[in-house]
Amino acid sequence: MKPWLAYSLVRLGVFALAFAVLMIANVPWWLSAIIAAVIGLCVGYIFFGRLRDAVALDIVDRRSRPSADADSAAEDAS
């Protein structure tokens, strides 16, 4: 599984769980969404550093590869 997909699914799961708990606790939906987003951000930052680092390394790897696109080669040639 690609690192960005795993990290996104983990963060989405944390958000959904926090949102569901807050909705069960009868917190208004808009406040539940804000609080769940903050919780998802904090939990992702604190506990999922390895996944976040893997996403960053994947982005660096993709950016460092040369583009094999014919359109880009034609534009660069002119």
The first five atom37 places (N, CA, C, CB, O) and aatype in JSON, in Angstrom:
{
  "aatype": [12, 11, 14, 17, 10, 0, 18, 15, 10, 19, 1, 10, 7, 19, 13, 0, 10, 0, 13, 0, 19, 10, 12, 9, 0, 2, 19, 14, 17, 17, 10, 15, 0, 9, 9, 0, 0, 19, 9, 7, 10, 4, 19, 7, 18, 9, 13, 13, 7, 1, 10, 1, 3, 0, 19, 0, 10, 3, 9, 19, 3, 1, 1, 15, 1, 14, 15, 0, 3, 0, 3, 15, 0, 0, 6, 3, 0, 15],
  "atom_mask": [
    [1, 1, 1, 1, 1],
    [1, 1, 1, 1, 1],
    [1, 1, 1, 1, 1],
    [1, 1, 1, 1, 1],
    [1, 1, 1, 1, 1],
    [1, 1, 1, 1, 1],
    [1, 1, 1, 1, 1],
    [1, 1, 1, 1, 1],
    [1, 1, 1, 1, 1],
    [1, 1, 1, 1, 1],
    [1, 1, 1, 1, 1],
    [1, 1, 1, 1, 1],
    [1, 1, 1, 0, 1],
    [1, 1, 1, 1, 1],
    [1, 1, 1, 1, 1],
    [1, 1, 1, 1, 1],
    [1, 1, 1, 1, 1],
    [1, 1, 1, 1, 1],
    [1, 1, 1, 1, 1],
    [1, 1, 1, 1, 1],
    [1, 1, 1, 1, 1],
    [1, 1, 1, 1, 1],
    [1, 1, 1, 1, 1],
    [1, 1, 1, 1, 1],
    [1, 1, 1, 1, 1],
    [1, 1, 1, 1, 1],
    [1, 1, 1, 1, 1],
    [1, 1, 1, 1, 1],
    [1, 1, 1, 1, 1],
    [1, 1, 1, 1, 1],
    [1, 1, 1, 1, 1],
    [1, 1, 1, 1, 1],
    [1, 1, 1, 1, 1],
    [1, 1, 1, 1, 1],
    [1, 1, 1, 1, 1],
    [1, 1, 1, 1, 1],
    [1, 1, 1, 1, 1],
    [1, 1, 1, 1, 1],
    [1, 1, 1, 1, 1],
    [1, 1, 1, 0, 1],
    [1, 1, 1, 1, 1],
    [1, 1, 1, 1, 1],
    [1, 1, 1, 1, 1],
    [1, 1, 1, 0, 1],
    [1, 1, 1, 1, 1],
    [1, 1, 1, 1, 1],
    [1, 1, 1, 1, 1],
    [1, 1, 1, 1, 1],
    [1, 1, 1, 0, 1],
    [1, 1, 1, 1, 1],
    [1, 1, 1, 1, 1],
    [1, 1, 1, 1, 1],
    [1, 1, 1, 1, 1],
    [1, 1, 1, 1, 1],
    [1, 1, 1, 1, 1],
    [1, 1, 1, 1, 1],
    [1, 1, 1, 1, 1],
    [1, 1, 1, 1, 1],
    [1, 1, 1, 1, 1],
    [1, 1, 1, 1, 1],
    [1, 1, 1, 1, 1],
    [1, 1, 1, 1, 1],
    [1, 1, 1, 1, 1],
    [1, 1, 1, 1, 1],
    [1, 1, 1, 1, 1],
    [1, 1, 1, 1, 1],
    [1, 1, 1, 1, 1],
    [1, 1, 1, 1, 1],
    [1, 1, 1, 1, 1],
    [1, 1, 1, 1, 1],
    [1, 1, 1, 1, 1],
    [1, 1, 1, 1, 1],
    [1, 1, 1, 1, 1],
    [1, 1, 1, 1, 1],
    [1, 1, 1, 1, 1],
    [1, 1, 1, 1, 1],
    [1, 1, 1, 1, 1],
    [1, 1, 1, 1, 1]
  ],
  "atom_positions": [
    [[0.84, -1.17, 0.0], [0.0, 0.0, 0.0], [0.9, 1.24, 0.0], [-0.96, -0.01, 1.22], [1.92, 1.29, 0.69]],
    [[0.5, 2.22, -0.77], [1.28, 3.45, -0.86], [1.21, 4.2, 0.47], [0.77, 4.35, -2.02], [0.17, 4.2, 1.13]],
    [[2.31, 4.83, 0.85], [2.35, 5.49, 2.16], [1.31, 6.61, 2.31], [3.72, 6.06, 2.4], [0.73, 6.76, 3.38]],
    [[1.09, 7.38, 1.25], [0.13, 8.48, 1.37], [-1.28, 7.96, 1.57], [0.19, 9.37, 0.15], [-2.09, 8.59, 2.25]],
    [[-1.58, 6.81, 0.97], [-2.91, 6.22, 1.13], [-3.09, 5.69, 2.55], [-3.12, 5.09, 0.11], [-4.14, 5.89, 3.16]],
    [[-2.08, 5.03, 3.08], [-2.16, 4.51, 4.44], [-2.3, 5.65, 5.44], [-0.92, 3.67, 4.77], [-3.12, 5.57, 6.35]],
    [[-1.5, 6.7, 5.29], [-1.56, 7.83, 6.21], [-2.91, 8.54, 6.12], [-0.43, 8.82, 5.92], [-3.48, 8.94, 7.14]],
    [[-3.43, 8.69, 4.92], [-4.74, 9.33, 4.74], [-5.85, 8.51, 5.38], [-5.03, 9.55, 3.26], [-6.75, 9.06, 6.01]],
    [[-5.79, 7.2, 5.21], [-6.82, 6.34, 5.8], [-6.76, 6.34, 7.33], [-6.66, 4.92, 5.27], [-7.79, 6.33, 7.99]],
    [[-5.56, 6.36, 7.87], [-5.42, 6.42, 9.33], [-5.99, 7.73, 9.85], [-3.93, 6.27, 9.75], [-6.75, 7.73, 10.82]],
    [[-5.63, 8.84, 9.23], [-6.14, 10.14, 9.68], [-7.64, 10.24, 9.52], [-5.47, 11.27, 8.92], [-8.33, 10.8, 10.38]],
    [[-8.17, 9.71, 8.43], [-9.61, 9.72, 8.21], [-10.32, 8.86, 9.25], [-9.94, 9.23, 6.8], [-11.4, 9.22, 9.73]],
    [[-9.73, 7.73, 9.59], [-10.31, 6.86, 10.61], [-10.34, 7.52, 11.97], [0.0, 0.0, 0.0], [-11.34, 7.41, 12.69]],
    [[-9.27, 8.21, 12.34], [-9.22, 8.92, 13.62], [-10.27, 10.03, 13.63], [-7.81, 9.51, 13.88], [-10.96, 10.23, 14.63]],
    [[-10.39, 10.75, 12.53], [-11.4, 11.8, 12.42], [-12.8, 11.22, 12.58], [-11.28, 12.53, 11.07], [-13.61, 11.75, 13.33]],
    [[-13.09, 10.13, 11.86], [-14.42, 9.53, 11.91], [-14.75, 9.02, 13.31], [-14.51, 8.38, 10.91], [-15.88, 9.19, 13.78]],
    [[-13.79, 8.41, 13.97], [-14.02, 7.91, 15.32], [-14.3, 9.06, 16.29], [-12.82, 7.1, 15.8], [-15.24, 8.99, 17.08]],
    [[-13.49, 10.1, 16.24], [-13.69, 11.25, 17.12], [-15.02, 11.94, 16.81], [-12.54, 12.24, 16.98], [-15.73, 12.34, 17.73]],
    [[-15.35, 12.07, 15.54], [-16.61, 12.7, 15.14], [-17.8, 11.9, 15.65], [-16.67, 12.83, 13.62], [-18.76, 12.47, 16.16]],
    [[-17.73, 10.58, 15.52], [-18.83, 9.72, 15.98], [-19.01, 9.82, 17.49], [-18.58, 8.26, 15.57], [-20.14, 9.91, 17.98]],
    [[-17.91, 9.81, 18.23], [-18.0, 9.91, 19.69], [-18.6, 11.25, 20.09], [-16.6, 9.73, 20.34], [-19.44, 11.31, 20.99]],
    [[-18.18, 12.31, 19.44], [-18.72, 13.63, 19.77], [-20.19, 13.76, 19.39], [-17.91, 14.71, 19.08], [-20.96, 14.4, 20.1]],
    [[-20.59, 13.15, 18.29], [-22.0, 13.19, 17.89], [-22.85, 12.39, 18.87], [-22.17, 12.65, 16.47], [-23.98, 12.8, 19.18]],
    [[-22.35, 11.27, 19.36], [-23.07, 10.48, 20.36], [-23.21, 11.28, 21.65], [-22.33, 9.14, 20.63], [-24.2, 11.14, 22.37]],
    [[-22.22, 12.12, 21.95], [-22.26, 12.95, 23.15], [-23.12, 14.21, 22.96], [-20.84, 13.36, 23.53], [-23.1, 15.1, 23.81]],
    [[-23.85, 14.29, 21.87], [-24.77, 15.4, 21.56], [-24.08, 16.76, 21.42], [-25.82, 15.49, 22.63], [-24.64, 17.78, 21.82]],
    [[-22.89, 16.77, 20.88], [-22.21, 18.01, 20.54], [-22.72, 18.42, 19.16], [-20.63, 17.85, 20.56], [-22.89, 17.55, 18.3]],
    [[-22.98, 19.71, 18.91], [-23.45, 20.13, 17.58], [-22.5, 19.65, 16.48], [-23.6, 21.67, 17.51], [-21.29, 19.56, 16.69]],
    [[-23.05, 19.34, 15.3], [-22.27, 18.71, 14.24], [-21.1, 19.57, 13.79], [-23.15, 18.41, 13.05], [-20.02, 19.05, 13.52]],
    [[-21.3, 20.88, 13.72], [-20.22, 21.74, 13.23], [-19.07, 21.82, 14.25], [-20.76, 23.16, 12.94], [-17.91, 21.89, 13.86]],
    [[-19.41, 21.79, 15.53], [-18.38, 21.8, 16.55], [-17.69, 20.43, 16.61], [-18.98, 22.17, 17.91], [-16.48, 20.35, 16.83]],
    [[-18.47, 19.37, 16.42], [-17.9, 18.02, 16.37], [-16.89, 17.9, 15.24], [-19.0, 16.97, 16.22], [-15.83, 17.31, 15.41]],
    [[-17.22, 18.47, 14.08], [-16.32, 18.4, 12.93], [-15.02, 19.14, 13.2], [-17.01, 18.97, 11.69], [-13.94, 18.65, 12.85]],
    [[-15.11, 20.31, 13.81], [-13.9, 21.09, 14.1], [-13.03, 20.37, 15.12], [-14.28, 22.5, 14.61], [-11.82, 20.25, 14.94]],
    [[-13.66, 19.9, 16.2], [-12.9, 19.22, 17.24], [-12.29, 17.93, 16.7], [-13.79, 18.92, 18.46], [-11.13, 17.62, 17.0]],
    [[-13.05, 17.16, 15.9], [-12.54, 15.91, 15.33], [-11.37, 16.18, 14.38], [-13.66, 15.15, 14.6], [-10.43, 15.4, 14.33]],
    [[-11.42, 17.28, 13.63], [-10.32, 17.63, 12.74], [-9.06, 17.94, 13.53], [-10.7, 18.82, 11.85], [-7.96, 17.53, 13.16]],
    [[-9.21, 18.68, 14.62], [-8.06, 19.01, 15.47], [-7.5, 17.75, 16.12], [-8.45, 20.05, 16.55], [-6.28, 17.57, 16.18]],
    [[-8.38, 16.88, 16.6], [-7.94, 15.61, 17.19], [-7.2, 14.77, 16.16], [-9.15, 14.83, 17.76], [-6.14, 14.22, 16.45]],
    [[-7.76, 14.67, 14.95], [-7.11, 13.91, 13.89], [-5.74, 14.45, 13.54], [0.0, 0.0, 0.0], [-4.8, 13.69, 13.31]],
    [[-5.62, 15.77, 13.5], [-4.33, 16.39, 13.22], [-3.32, 16.08, 14.31], [-4.49, 17.9, 13.06], [-2.19, 15.69, 14.03]],
    [[-3.73, 16.25, 15.56], [-2.81, 16.03, 16.69], [-2.39, 14.56, 16.8], [-3.46, 16.48, 17.99], [-1.22, 14.26, 16.99]],
    [[-3.35, 13.66, 16.69], [-3.03, 12.23, 16.79], [-2.12, 11.81, 15.64], [-4.32, 11.36, 16.8], [-1.16, 11.06, 15.84]],
    [[-2.42, 12.28, 14.43], [-1.57, 11.96, 13.29], [-0.16, 12.49, 13.44], [0.0, 0.0, 0.0], [0.8, 11.83, 13.07]],
    [[-0.04, 13.69, 13.99], [1.27, 14.3, 14.16], [2.08, 13.6, 15.25], [1.12, 15.77, 14.48], [3.28, 13.38, 15.09]],
    [[1.42, 13.27, 16.35], [2.13, 12.71, 17.49], [2.44, 11.23, 17.32], [1.33, 12.92, 18.75], [3.56, 10.79, 17.58]],
    [[1.46, 10.44, 16.89], [1.59, 8.99, 16.92], [1.95, 8.34, 15.58], [0.33, 8.41, 17.41], [2.36, 7.18, 15.57]],
    [[1.8, 9.04, 14.48], [2.05, 8.42, 13.18], [3.17, 9.11, 12.42], [0.77, 8.44, 12.35], [3.06, 9.39, 11.23]],
    [[4.26, 9.38, 13.14], [5.42, 10.03, 12.53], [6.09, 9.19, 11.46], [0.0, 0.0, 0.0], [6.57, 9.72, 10.46]],
    [[6.13, 7.87, 11.68], [6.76, 7.0, 10.67], [6.0, 7.04, 9.35], [6.85, 5.55, 11.17], [6.61, 7.11, 8.28]],
    [[4.68, 7.0, 9.43], [3.88, 7.07, 8.2], [4.06, 8.43, 7.52], [2.38, 6.82, 8.5], [4.19, 8.52, 6.3]],
    [[4.08, 9.49, 8.32], [4.25, 10.83, 7.78], [5.61, 10.97, 7.1], [4.1, 11.88, 8.89], [5.72, 11.57, 6.03]],
    [[6.64, 10.41, 7.72], [7.98, 10.43, 7.12], [8.02, 9.61, 5.83], [9.01, 9.9, 8.11], [8.69, 10.0, 4.87]],
    [[7.31, 8.48, 5.82], [7.27, 7.66, 4.6], [6.58, 8.42, 3.46], [6.53, 6.33, 4.87], [7.0, 8.31, 2.31]],
    [[5.55, 9.19, 3.78], [4.87, 10.0, 2.77], [5.84, 11.06, 2.23], [3.59, 10.67, 3.36], [5.92, 11.28, 1.02]],
    [[6.57, 11.71, 3.12], [7.52, 12.74, 2.71], [8.61, 12.15, 1.82], [8.15, 13.42, 3.93], [8.98, 12.74, 0.81]],
    [[9.13, 10.98, 2.19], [10.17, 10.34, 1.36], [9.62, 9.91, 0.01], [10.75, 9.12, 2.09], [10.33, 9.98, -1.0]],
    [[8.37, 9.47, -0.02], [7.74, 9.1, -1.29], [7.6, 10.32, -2.2], [6.36, 8.45, -1.04], [7.81, 10.23, -3.41]],
    [[7.24, 11.45, -1.62], [7.11, 12.68, -2.41], [8.48, 13.1, -2.94], [6.49, 13.82, -1.55], [8.59, 13.49, -4.11]],
    [[9.5, 13.03, -2.11], [10.85, 13.38, -2.56], [11.29, 12.45, -3.68], [11.85, 13.31, -1.39], [11.88, 12.89, -4.67]],
    [[11.0, 11.16, -3.54], [11.38, 10.19, -4.56], [10.68, 10.48, -5.88], [11.05, 8.78, -4.1], [11.29, 10.41, -6.95]],
    [[9.41, 10.81, -5.82], [8.66, 11.11, -7.05], [9.14, 12.39, -7.71], [7.18, 11.22, -6.75], [9.2, 12.48, -8.93]],
    [[9.49, 13.38, -6.9], [9.94, 14.66, -7.45], [11.34, 14.55, -8.04], [9.92, 15.73, -6.37], [11.69, 15.33, -8.94]],
    [[12.15, 13.61, -7.56], [13.53, 13.51, -8.05], [13.65, 12.69, -9.33], [14.4, 12.91, -6.98], [14.68, 12.75, -10.01]],
    [[12.63, 11.93, -9.65], [12.68, 11.14, -10.89], [12.55, 12.04, -12.11], [11.57, 10.08, -10.9], [11.77, 13.0, -12.1]],
    [[13.29, 11.74, -13.16], [13.12, 12.53, -14.39], [11.79, 12.2, -15.05], [14.29, 12.27, -15.37], [11.31, 11.06, -15.01]],
    [[11.22, 13.19, -15.65], [9.94, 13.0, -16.34], [10.18, 12.38, -17.7], [9.18, 14.35, -16.48], [11.02, 12.86, -18.47]],
    [[9.45, 11.32, -18.02], [9.59, 10.64, -19.31], [8.43, 10.99, -20.23], [9.66, 9.12, -19.11], [8.11, 10.24, -21.15]],
    [[7.81, 12.13, -19.98], [6.65, 12.57, -20.76], [7.12, 13.17, -22.09], [5.81, 13.6, -19.96], [8.01, 14.01, -22.11]],
    [[6.51, 12.74, -23.2], [6.89, 13.23, -24.52], [6.56, 14.71, -24.67], [6.19, 12.42, -25.62], [7.31, 15.44, -25.31]],
    [[5.46, 15.15, -24.09], [5.09, 16.56, -24.15], [6.12, 17.44, -23.45], [3.72, 16.78, -23.52], [6.51, 18.48, -23.98]],
    [[6.55, 17.02, -22.29], [7.54, 17.79, -21.56], [8.87, 17.85, -22.32], [7.76, 17.2, -20.16], [9.53, 18.89, -22.35]],
    [[9.25, 16.74, -22.91], [10.48, 16.71, -23.69], [10.41, 17.64, -24.89], [10.78, 15.3, -24.15], [11.39, 18.31, -25.21]],
    [[9.25, 17.7, -25.55], [9.08, 18.58, -26.69], [9.1, 20.04, -26.26], [7.78, 18.26, -27.42], [9.67, 20.87, -26.96]],
    [[8.48, 20.36, -25.13], [8.49, 21.73, -24.65], [9.88, 22.16, -24.22], [7.52, 21.89, -23.5], [10.27, 23.31, -24.46]],
    [[10.62, 21.26, -23.6], [11.97, 21.6, -23.16], [12.92, 21.78, -24.33], [12.5, 20.53, -22.23], [13.88, 22.55, -24.24]],
    [[12.66, 21.07, -25.43], [13.54, 21.15, -26.6], [13.41, 22.48, -27.32], [13.24, 20.02, -27.55], [14.36, 22.93, -27.96]],
    [[12.26, 23.12, -27.24], [12.08, 24.37, -27.99], [12.45, 25.6, -27.22], [10.68, 24.49, -28.44], [12.35, 26.71, -27.74]]
  ]
}
